[in-house]
């Protein structure tokens, strides 16, 4: 359960970083 929550949090962080990178490059 804890591992799933941690993975979900990391996935959200990666998604935010990816969105920021796309906005910066575009």
N, CA, C and O of each residue as an XYZ file, in Angstrom:
104
protein
N       0.850     -1.202      0.000
C       0.000      0.000      0.000
C       0.887      1.255      0.000
O       0.685      2.172     -0.796
N       1.857      1.275      0.895
C       2.749      2.438      0.969
C       3.550      2.577     -0.320
O       3.756      3.684     -0.818
N       4.002      1.436     -0.858
C       4.782      1.479     -2.094
C       3.940      2.045     -3.234
O       4.440      2.818     -4.052
N       2.676      1.666     -3.290
C       1.800      2.164     -4.349
C       1.619      3.667     -4.238
O       1.623      4.375     -5.246
N       1.458      4.159     -3.006
C       1.272      5.599     -2.783
C       2.538      6.349     -3.183
O       2.469      7.413     -3.798
N       3.693      5.787     -2.830
C       4.971      6.421     -3.165
C       5.135      6.483     -4.674
O       5.529      7.512     -5.223
N       4.828      5.366     -5.348
C       4.948      5.328     -6.807
C       4.027      6.354     -7.444
O       4.409      7.024     -8.403
N       2.817      6.478     -6.917
C       1.845      7.439     -7.454
C       2.358      8.864     -7.295
O       2.217      9.685     -8.201
N       2.953      9.155     -6.141
C       3.491     10.498     -5.885
C       4.634     10.805     -6.838
O       4.699     11.898     -7.402
N       5.541      9.842     -7.023
C       6.681     10.036     -7.929
C       6.174     10.244     -9.352
O       6.686     11.088    -10.086
N       5.161      9.467     -9.733
C       4.602      9.584    -11.083
C       4.040     10.989    -11.300
O       4.210     11.564    -12.375
N       3.378     11.539    -10.294
C       2.822     12.900    -10.408
C       3.945     13.922    -10.528
O       3.852     14.863    -11.316
N       5.012     13.736     -9.741
C       6.143     14.674     -9.788
C       6.775     14.656    -11.169
O       7.095     15.708    -11.723
N       6.959     13.451    -11.734
C       7.550     13.329    -13.069
C       6.642     14.014    -14.088
O       7.121     14.671    -15.012
N       5.340     13.860    -13.917
C       4.390     14.492    -14.834
C       4.503     16.007    -14.782
O       4.461     16.670    -15.819
N       4.647     16.564    -13.574
C       4.791     18.020    -13.433
C       6.090     18.486    -14.077
O       6.104     19.487    -14.793
N       7.178     17.766    -13.826
C       8.477     18.138    -14.399
C       8.401     18.067    -15.915
O       8.935     18.935    -16.605
N       7.742     17.040    -16.437
C       7.608     16.883    -17.885
C       6.830     18.045    -18.479
O       7.206     18.572    -19.525
N       5.746     18.452    -17.821
C       4.939     19.571    -18.316
C       5.752     20.859    -18.304
O       5.689     21.645    -19.250
N       6.512     21.077    -17.240
C       7.338     22.280    -17.132
C       8.396     22.285    -18.228
O       8.660     23.324    -18.832
N       8.999     21.134    -18.485
C      10.040     21.032    -19.516
C       9.452     21.344    -20.886
O      10.069     22.049    -21.684
N       8.262     20.819    -21.157
C       7.612     21.064    -22.448
C       7.326     22.553    -22.613
O       7.564     23.116    -23.682
N       6.816     23.193    -21.561
C       6.512     24.631    -21.636
C       7.789     25.437    -21.853
O       7.785     26.423    -22.590
N       8.871     25.025    -21.219
C      10.143     25.749    -21.344
C      10.693     25.618    -22.762
O      11.122     26.604    -23.361
N      10.679     24.381    -23.303
C      11.237     24.150    -24.634
C      10.358     24.731    -25.735
O      10.847     25.096    -26.804
N       9.059     24.814    -25.465
C       8.164     25.371    -26.481
C       8.018     26.871    -26.247
O       7.306     27.546    -26.990
